[in-house]
Amino acid sequence: MEKSMAEMQREVDRYISQFKEGYFSPLSMMARMSEEVGELAREVNHQFGEKPKKPDEAENSIEMELGDILFITMCFANSLGIDLAEAHDKVMHKFNTRDANRWTKLNTD
């Protein structure tokens, strides 16, 4: 089942809304996001870099770390009233205009 960004943001909001604490402050979420990006970097380094996992290190995956980053991104956006689908559209417009000729396009003939 494919979910829209709005559905995912609502699902995250329903989850967070069940707790008295609610969303963390923006600074706390920024710290949490940085932590999650660090965990993703560690997984990428284990899989593609020169740093193998230690035998006693927990099993994790790039997929789960990306999921954690997506979750905290949605929490951050929800707490600030940001529609991520709208933010995505604005970013894509920027890439399609400002960066339209930045990279070599594939020849699709």
C-alpha positions as CSV (number, residue, x, y, z in Angstrom):
1,M,0.0,0.0,0.0
2,E,1.4,3.3,-1.0
3,K,0.9,6.3,1.3
4,S,0.9,9.9,0.5
5,M,3.2,12.3,2.3
6,A,0.2,13.9,4.0
7,E,-1.1,10.5,5.2
8,M,2.4,9.7,6.6
9,Q,2.5,13.1,8.4
10,R,-1.0,12.5,9.9
11,E,0.0,9.0,11.0
12,V,3.1,10.4,12.8
13,D,0.9,13.1,14.3
14,R,-1.6,10.5,15.6
15,Y,1.3,8.6,17.1
16,I,2.9,11.6,18.8
17,S,-0.4,13.0,20.0
18,Q,-1.1,10.0,22.2
19,F,1.8,11.2,24.5
20,K,1.6,13.9,27.1
21,E,5.0,15.2,26.1
22,G,4.1,15.7,22.5
23,Y,6.7,17.0,20.0
24,F,10.2,17.8,21.2
25,S,11.4,21.4,20.8
26,P,13.0,22.3,17.5
27,L,16.5,22.3,19.0
28,S,15.9,18.8,20.5
29,M,14.6,17.6,17.2
30,M,17.7,19.0,15.4
31,A,19.9,17.2,17.8
32,R,17.9,14.0,17.2
33,M,18.1,14.4,13.5
34,S,21.8,14.8,13.7
35,E,22.0,11.7,15.8
36,E,20.0,9.7,13.2
37,V,22.1,11.0,10.3
38,G,25.2,9.8,12.2
39,E,23.7,6.4,12.6
40,L,23.0,6.3,8.9
41,A,26.6,7.3,8.2
42,R,27.7,4.4,10.4
43,E,25.6,1.9,8.6
44,V,26.8,3.2,5.2
45,N,30.4,2.9,6.4
46,H,29.8,-0.6,7.6
47,Q,28.2,-1.7,4.3
48,F,30.3,0.3,1.8
49,G,33.3,1.6,3.7
50,E,36.4,0.1,5.4
51,K,34.8,-0.2,8.8
52,P,33.3,-3.6,9.4
53,K,30.8,-4.2,12.3
54,K,32.1,-5.5,15.5
55,P,30.9,-9.0,16.4
56,D,28.8,-7.7,19.3
57,E,27.3,-4.8,17.4
58,A,23.6,-4.7,16.9
59,E,22.2,-5.6,13.5
60,N,20.8,-2.5,11.8
61,S,20.2,-1.4,8.2
62,I,20.4,1.6,6.0
63,E,16.6,1.2,5.4
64,M,15.8,1.5,9.1
65,E,18.1,4.5,9.5
66,L,16.5,6.2,6.5
67,G,13.1,5.4,8.1
68,D,14.3,7.0,11.4
69,I,15.3,10.1,9.5
70,L,12.0,10.3,7.7
71,F,10.1,9.9,11.0
72,I,12.1,12.7,12.7
73,T,11.7,14.9,9.6
74,M,8.0,14.4,9.8
75,C,8.0,15.2,13.5
76,F,10.0,18.3,12.9
77,A,7.7,19.4,10.0
78,N,4.5,18.7,12.0
79,S,5.7,20.6,15.0
80,L,6.3,23.7,12.9
81,G,3.1,23.3,10.7
82,I,5.1,22.5,7.5
83,D,3.4,20.5,4.8
84,L,6.2,18.3,3.5
85,A,4.5,17.7,0.1
86,E,4.4,21.4,-0.4
87,A,8.0,21.8,0.7
88,H,9.0,19.0,-1.8
89,D,7.2,20.8,-4.6
90,K,9.1,24.0,-3.8
91,V,12.4,22.2,-3.7
92,M,11.7,20.4,-7.0
93,H,10.8,23.8,-8.6
94,K,14.1,25.2,-7.4
95,F,16.0,22.2,-8.9
96,N,14.1,22.3,-12.2
97,T,14.8,26.1,-12.6
98,R,17.9,27.2,-10.9
99,D,19.7,23.9,-11.4
100,A,18.2,23.0,-14.8
101,N,21.5,23.0,-16.6
102,R,23.8,22.1,-13.8
103,W,24.3,18.4,-14.7
104,T,24.6,16.5,-18.0
105,K,21.3,15.1,-18.9
106,L,20.9,11.6,-20.3
107,N,20.2,11.3,-24.0
108,T,16.7,9.8,-24.0
109,D,16.3,9.6,-27.9
